[in-house]
């Protein structure tokens, strides 16, 4: 589900106005509509995964998911897509409600140029705080957000590890930087867990699907600022080499 707009267009729903403006963004659904849609999915045993860029939208989603979970308990692995602008207490709520977060570290490439101007001070020190969520026990998976961004995983991994843009702008909240291992896991094992497929994919070990890539060098031994230059040498799908 789509919860709000984007930060750059000032349509992401914030809990207070954008600095220097009277506008705080938009919500796609009313609280009643949000609740009813989540409840409809939950009644069929399905989880809800909802786009939230602004902390105002995140408030609505957290309230709606909590209410529906109380009404219809179950392990549906509900989640938040993006989870960009957030206040400290919201990070606690995400962990307490055992929600998943579907992050896109590549967004830091562009957003490093605008966050200081667009994010209210109340959320500036706790936004894009995906490492804090991991430390709180939240499953944070990562994605490219293609086709909005290019499907280039190594650029996303570099942003996750450096917290800077490709041009070096930043870093934004460098204490939120992933290790290379955390970044790799976010694109693999954490993503498999998010889709209830942790028993068949996301790791290279016996019994798992033989889906993997071969890189042209070891990312664990590559300088952080050069991770985006690591190339895909081979791709294997179902045990067959499909790209080389």
N, C-alpha and C positions, 0 to 999 in steps of 0.2 A: 504494500500500500504506500501511496505517496502522502506524506504528512504536511510538508510545507515546501517553500521554494528554495532558492540558493542564496549563498552569502553575498557573492559578487553583485547580484541584482538587487540586493536588499529585500528579498522576498522570503528569506528564511525567517521563521517566526521567533523573535526574541522575546524575553520576558520584560524587556524595557525598550524604549526607542533606540534606534541607531544613533550613535553620537552625532549631535548637530542637526537632528531631524525630529519630526513628530511621528514618524512611521516606525512600526516594529515588525513589519512583514505580514505574511498571510498564513492562515490555516486552510487546508483543503477541505477538512470535514469539521462539523460541529462535534462537541463532546458526545452527543447522543448518537450521531452517525458512526463515530469512531468505535464507541462501545458496541453498537449493534453489529458492525462488521466483524469485529474481533470475536464476539460471542457466537456469531453464525459459523465462523470457522472452527471455533473451539467445540461447538456442539457436534461437529463432524470429526473431531479428533485431530484437527489441523492447527498448526501454529500460525502466528501472524508475524510477519517481518515488515517493519515499517520505517520508511525514510524519515529521518529527523536531522536537520542541520542546525536549527535554532533551539536554544534552551526553552523557549516558550512552547514550542511543539513537543519537546521532550517531556515537559510537565504533563501535557495532555496524554501522551502515549503511556507514560508510567502509571498515571492514574487509571487509565482505561484497562491496561493489562492487569493491574492489581485487582481491579473490581471483577473482571471476567475470571481471573484465576480463582478468586474466592468463591465465585458462583459455580465454576466448572473446573475443578482441580484436574491436574494431569501433567505429564511430561511432554509438552509440545515444543519446547525449545523456541519460544517466542524471542524475537530479536529486534535490535535497532540497527538500521542501515545508516552509515556515516557517523553518527554520534560525534559531531564536531564541536559545537558550542555547548558547553555544559558547566554547571556549577558544582562545587564539591559535594553537596548533599545529594545531587542527582547521581553522581558516581557511586555513592553508597547505596542508593536505592536500586540501581542496576544490579549491583552485587547481591543485595538482600533478596531481590525478586528472581535471582538466578536467570537473568536474561542473557542472551548472546549479543555480541556486537560485531557487526560486519563493517570493518573499517576500510578506508582507502588511503593509505599513506601517501600515495602520489598526489593527493590534493594539496599537500604542503608545497609542492613545486610552484603552484600558482598562488595559493592562499598566504604564503609567507609575505607576499607583497601588499596584502590588504588587511590582515588580521588586526593590527594595531589601530587601524582607523575605523574598523567596523564592529569589533566585538566590545561590548560594554565592559567596564573595569571589573564588575562583579564576577565576570566569567573569564576574563582574560588569562588568569593564571591557572585555570583548570580545564581549558578547552583542548581538544585534540589529545586528551590525556589517556591514550590507549594503554600505555605501560602501567599506569596506576590501576587501571581496570584489571589487567593481567595479574598484578600483585594482589588484588582483592579477590582473585579466583574466577574472574570472568573469562569465558572463552572468546577471545578476540581473533576473528579470522580476517583475512585481507583479500582485496581484489583490485582489479585494474579500473573498474568503472567504465569499461569499454561499452558503448562507443563514444561516451563523453571524453574519455581519455584513451590513449593508445593502449593496446593489450601488451604492454611491455613490463613484465613482472620485475625485471632487474632494476628498472628505474624506481618502481615502487619500493623495492627492498632498500635501495640507496637512500631514499627519502625517510624510510622508517628508521634507518641506522644513523643518519646524519642530522635529521630534522631540518635540513636546509633545502632550498630550491636547487635545481640543476645548475643555475648560474651562481650559486653560492650565497644567495640571500638567506638570512637567518643566522643561527638556528632559532626556531621558535620552541621555547621550553625544552632546552637540551636535556634536562633531566628525564624527559619522556622518551629518549632514544632507545630503540630496541637494540639488543645484541644481534649479531648476524644470525645466530641460531634462532632467536625469537622471531626474527623477520621471516626466515625460511619456514619455520613451523606455522606461522600465521597464514601462509599461502598454501600449506599442505595439510598437516594433521588437524589444525584448528578448523580448517574449511571442511574437512571430512566429517568432523564431529558435528558441525553446524547442519549438515544434511543427513544425519543419522547413518553415516557410512563409515564410521571410524573402525569398524571391524573388517572392512574390505579394501580401504584405500587410505591414502594420506601418509603412509610409511613404506619404506622398502624393507620388507621382512617376509619370511615364509607365510603363505596363506593369503597375502594381499594381492590385489590386482597388479599386474606388471605394467603399470603406467608410470613413466618417469622420464626425466630429461637428463642428458649428459652435458655438462658445461665445459667450456674450453679452459677453465682454470678453477681453482678451489676458492670459493667466495670467503671461506673462513680465513684464508691467507691473503686476501686482497684488501688493499687500503679502502676504507669506507667511502672515500670520495671517488673511487674508481669502480664501484660495484656495478654501476649502470653500463659499463663497458664490457662486462662479462657476457660472452655470447653463448647461445644455445648451439651446441655441436650436434646433438642427436635428440630425437624425441621417440620414445617407445610407447606404444599403446597396445594393451592386451598381449604383451610379450613380443610384439612385432615392431621393428624399426620403421617408422613412417616418415621420418625426416632426418636427413644427414647431409 
